[in-house]
Amino acid sequence: MSKIIIIGGGLAGLAAAYRLSDEHHVIIVEKNDVIGGMALSYHIDEHTDGHVNGHNADYYIEKYYHHFFSSDTELMGLIDELGLAGRLQWIKGTTGYYWSGRAYPMNTPLEILKFPPMSMLDIFRLSMLVLRTKLVRDVRSYDDMTAGEWILKIAGSGVYNNFFQPLLNSKFGSNADRVSAAWLLGRVKIRSDRGAEGERLGYMRGGFHHLIAALADSIREKGGRIITGNGVVEILMEEERVSGVKLEEGTLSCDTVISTVPPVTLASLVEPGIPGFDPGAINYQGTCCALLGMSKPLMTDGTYWLNIKADVPFGALIEHTNFMPASDYAGEHLLYIASYFQDYDDPLYTWSEDEVIGIFLDGLEKLYPDFDRSAILWWELGRDPLTAPVYETGYAERILPYRTGVDGLYLAGMFSEANYPERSMNGSVRAGYDAAEAVVHGV
């Protein structure tokens, strides 16, 4: 039985540990006080630390908005294996687009036809683009073309300027013009489970906290360990192979390390010069995501996901309780305010939490003049400068392998093949599984 250390307690690390802990001694090391990575949850109760304005609740809600798709077979299989299939919910996810002072629903063909900035010809071209995307078998062949170039070629400037460009800008900022068509095709394909009334999305009743907790329980029951609040500061080597890790407090010996942290973070833990490993090959961007608990809804038309073309410091509003019932959350209404940033100097990262929340609320009032700040019961703000890769042209050639050129060092995460050309919870689960398979077979 070999000893395996997994750096990072997100979905990829947990999935790898889940697969390996039957036959190996596995230790997950997570620098934060709680596991879950991008899938971790807030525990909202009367004892919640932070920005609470007196409420009586007790529930979990994800730090960053999450749902899954009908094609996410590994994730659904894992949920079933852990005995959580009864929590699966399939729900219509309604969408809208804020343009020129109002929100337009974008669910049915008739609603899309009524979207003012796009002509009938543009709507037809958009439909043909979606249909054409569904027929593409190998999105990798579009990796060297930008998303903008492909949209303009297939659907024209009206569709690009009035529909896709605001979405690309809100998600990728200054990197929008470098994002590959492969990413766009992958994203459209993954979101293709759409009927006449909207998109069919999956969620776990009670939240993905249950998935994370069940994975941790299973790993521990099989003899694995999970260390939190004590991050890895160095991967130790002996005779050109991995021998252990140095933590903020203490050291651990091992035969194998699986790193799930971003490549630039891994580069700070190892000696430079890993064969075939370039920490700068994959650029990452950051996420700034506020979560408001409110006494009443913001989007009273029932919209779950609202994309925004307006002069506000965020690109989307996701009203979770227009997706799942507010009764699951002590009657509170939950609203995510989502934005991305491209560098460490961005105000969304450098400003204080109160300052960021302040400009977010100013933006809400600009979009919804009747928005009442007194309806806010509490708020939380999640920020991380390294949350996701930027899928630039040529990305496919820079995907990192599961096995590195260092004996005993393996990789898994959002940068893995399983998360190309679009990251997802399912992709992270599959990346963990694939890394575990590579460890077992030494490939």
N, C-alpha and C positions, 0 to 999 in steps of 0.2 A: 504494500500500500504506500503510494507516494504522497508527499506533502505538497499541497498546492496552495499558494496565496493568490487571492484575487484582489486587485486594487480597484476599489470602487464598488459601492453597494447599490448601483442603479439596476435597471432591468437586465442589461446584458450580463453584469456580474452575478446577479442572483440566478439568472437562467443557467449560466455556466456552472455555478456551484450546485444547483439543483440536479443537473445532469451528472456531475462528477462525484457527488458526496456518497453515492452508493458504494463506490469501490475505492475511494481515496479520502485522505484526511484533508479537508478543505477549510481554509480560513479566509473570510472576507474582511478586508480592512477598509473602513469608510472614515474619511476625515471629519464629516459632519456628525452631529449628535444623533441623527436619525438616518435610516436607510431609505432608499427609494429613488435617489437621483432626481431626474426630471419628472418622475412619477410620484414623488413624495406628496404627502397631504398635510394640511393644517388640521389641528384638532380644535374645533370651535366649541368652547363651553364657557361657563360663567367664570372660570379661572384662567381664561386665555390671557396670556401676556400680550401687551401691545396696545393697539389703538381701538379700544372697545368702549362703546357708549351704553353700558348696562343692558344686557340681554340675558335671556334664560334659554340656553340651547346646549346641545351635546351631540355633535356629529363631526364627521371628517369630510373635507373637501379638498380636491387636488390644488396644489400651489399653482400649477399651470393647467389650463384647460385640456381635457383629453376626451377622446372617443375613439372608436375603432370601426373597421369596415368588414363587409361580408367576406372579403378575400383574405382576412387575417387568420389563416388556418392554424399557425403555430400558437398564436396567442389564445385562440379559442380552445385549442387542444390542451394547453397548459391549464387554463381555467377549469376545464372539465376534469383533468387529472387530479387537481387539488380539491375536487368536490364542491366547486363554486358555480357550477353551470346553472343552478337555480337563480343566481343573481343576474344572469345575462338578460338584458333588455334591448329590444330592437325598436327604435323610435324614429319617426320622421323628423329630420333636422331641417327646420325652415331657415331660409337665407334671405338676405336683402342687400340692397346697395344704396348707400347714402350719396346723393348727388344733387347739387344746386338747391340746398336748403330743405330737402325732405328725403325720407327713406322710402325706397320702392321695393316691394316684395319681388323675389326672383325665383319662384318655385315652379309655377305652372307655365306651359307655353304661352298662355294668354298674358300672364303677368310680365313675362320677358318681352313680349311684343309691345307692351305699353311702356317700356323703359325709354324715356324721352331722347337721350343723346344718341341712340342707335336707330338707324333707318331699318325699314323692312329688309333691305338688301343686306345690311350688316347682321341682322338677326339670322338670316338664312346662311350667311357665311360663317357665323359663329356655330350654328348647328352642324354645318358641314365639317368644321374644324374638329368638333367633338366627335362626330362620327368617324372621321378619318383617323383620329387618335386611337379610338377603340380598335381599329383594324391593324394598327402597328404592332408587329410581333417583337421587334428588337429595338427598344428605345435607345440602346447604346449607339446605334448608327447615327443618331442625331446629336451626339455629344460634342461635336466640333462646331455646331451652329448655335448662335445665341437664340434664346427664346423670342426676343424681339424680331430678329431676322425671319424666323420661321412663321410667326404670326402675321407679319406684314406680307410674306410671300403667299401664305395660304388664305388669309382672311382680309387683308387690306388694312389701311390706316384707321378707318373708322372703328373697327373692332379693337385694334391695338390701342389707340388713344383713349377711347371711351370705356373700355372694359378691362383690358389686361395691364396696360401701363400703370394705372394707379395701384393695382394689386402688387405688381412687381416692385414698385417704388416703396410701398409700405412694408414689404417683407424684406427687401434686400438693400434699400437705401442706395448709397453710392455704388454698390455692386450690381445693381439691377441690370445694367447693360452688358454684364459679363456672364449672367446666368445662362446655362445651356438649355437648348430645346429639349434635351433628354429629360431634364428635371420637370419641365412643364408637361411633357407627354406623360411622364410617370405620375405626376400629381393628378392630371385629368383622368387617367385610367383608374387610379386607386379610388377616385370619387365617382365612379360610374354607376353605382347602385342607386339609380334615380328613377322613380316612377313618375306618373303624371302629376303628383302633388308634392314632390320633394324628394330629398335624399334620405336613404335609410341608413341610420348610424347605430352603432352598438355602444352600450355602456353597462357598467356593473352597478346594480342597485346597492346603495350604501357607499359607492366609490371604490377606486382602485387601491385604497388602503387595505381592503380585504385581500387582494391579490398579493400585495407586498408582505403582509403579515403571514399569510398562508405559506408563501415561499420561505420566509425566515423560519417558521415553525418546522417545516419539512426538512430544511437543511440542518437545523439543530437536532431534530429527532434522529437523523442519520449520523450524528457525531460531528457535524461541522460547527465552526465557531464564527461569530460575527462580532468584530471589534468596531466600535464607533467612537468618534471624538478623539481619534489618535491616528493622524494621517501618515502615509509613507513619505519619507523625505529622501530616501535613496534605495535603489536596487543594488544589492551587494553581489559581487562577482568573485569567483575563485576558479583559477585556471581556465579562464575564458568561458565560464558557464555560470548561470544564476545559482547563488547559494543562499539567498535570503533577502530580507528587507530591513532597513533601519527605519524605525518609526519616530515620531516626535518624542515619544517616551518608550525606550526599549528597542530590542531587535527580535526578529523571528527568522529561523532557518527554514529552508524549503528546497524542494527539487525543481519546482516550476513556479513561474509567475505569469498570471494573465492580467494584463493592464487594460482597464476599460476607460481610462481618463483620456482627454484630448491629447493628440500627438505633441503639442507644444508643452503640455504639462509633463508628459512622459519624458521629454527631452531633458527636463530639469532633474530627473531622477536617475539618469544613466550617464555613463561616460559617452562623449560624442563619438560618432563614427560607427554606429550600428549599420552593418551592410544592408543596403536596400531601404533604409529608413531615413526619410527627409522630413523633419518635424514642421518645416515650413511649406510642405507641398499642398496641404489642405488648409485653406483659410476658414476660420470660424467667425460667427457673429454672435452678438449678445441678445438677450431678451430682457425686457422690462415689462412686468405683468402685474397690474393691480387687481385685487379682488375686493369688491365691496359687498358687504352684507347690508341689505336695505329692508325697510318696513313695507315697501311697495315696489312694483316693477317699474323699470324705465321704459322698455319697449312694450307698450300695452297692446300692440298688434300681434304679439306672440312670436316675433322673430327671435330665433336662436342665435344666428350668426349674421352680423351686419358688417359688410365691407364698406370702407369709407373713402370717398374722394372729397376732401375738405381740408381747410387750413387748420388742422388740429394736430397735437403731438402724438397721435396714435393712429393705427391703420385699421383696427377692427374692434368691435364690441361683441362679446359673447355672453348672452344672458342664459346662464346655466339652468335657471328655473323656468325658462321657456322651453326647456328640453326635458328635464326631470321635474317632478312636482315639488313645489315649495314645501309641501307637507313632509317631505323627507328631510327637510332642513329647518325644523321647528317653525315653519311658516315664514322663514326669511327668504328674501329674494336675492339671488347671487349673480353679480355682474363682473365679468372679467373685462379689463381694459388692456389691450395688447399692443405692444410696440417692440421694434427691434432696433438695435444700434450696432455700428460697425467698428467702433474703436473705443479704447479706454477713456478718451477725453470727452466723450459725448455727455451732455448734461444729464441724460437719463440714467447715467451710471455715476457721475461725479456729484450731482446735487444730493441734498439730504432727502430722506423719504418724504418728509412733510412738503418740501418744495416740489417734488415730482407729483405727489398726490394733488397738490394745489393746481399745477398746470393741467393735469388730467381732468380735474373737476371743472376748471375754466373751460376746457374743451367740451365737456358734456353740456355745460350751460349754453355754449355756442350752438351746438347741434339741437339741443332740446331746451328752449328758453324756459319751459315750465319745470325743469328739473329742480327738485327741492333737496338741498343739502341736508336738511334736518331729518330726511328719511334714512340717512346713513347710520346704521347701528354700529358698524365696525369696518375697519379696512386692514388689509395686509398688502405688502409690496414685495414681490419677488424679483430679484435682479441677479443675472449671471452673465459675465462677459464671454463665456465659451459654451453656448448652449447647442449650437448646431453648425454643421459645415455649410459653406456657401458652395452651391453646386455650379461652379464656373465651367466654361468650355474646357475640354481636356481633362475633366475630373476623372473620367473612367480610367485613364492611364495612371492616375496617382492614388488609386484606392490601395490602402495598406493591406498586406496579407495577414492571415491569422497567425502564421508562424514567422518570426523574425529571423535575422541572420545570427542572433545570439542564442546559443544552446539553452533551452529552458525558458525563453521569453516569448510569450504569445500576446496577441492583441485582439480585442473585441470592442465594438462600440458603434456610435453613429457613423464613424469613418469606414466601417467594414462593408464588404460586398453586399451583405444582406440589407443594408440601408441605402443602396443605390437603386434608382436615382432619386428617391425621396425617403426621408427618415420617417419612422413610425414606431409605435410600441411593438408591433409585430416584428419589424426589422431588428429591433434590439434583442428581442427574445431569440430570434433565429441566429443573430450574430453570436449570442452566448452559447447556443447549442453548437454552432459550427466551430467555435473556438474549443469547446470541450471535446468535440470529435477530433480536432487537430491534435490536441494534447494526447488523447488516448492512442491515436494511430501515428503520432510523430510526424505529421505531414503539414 
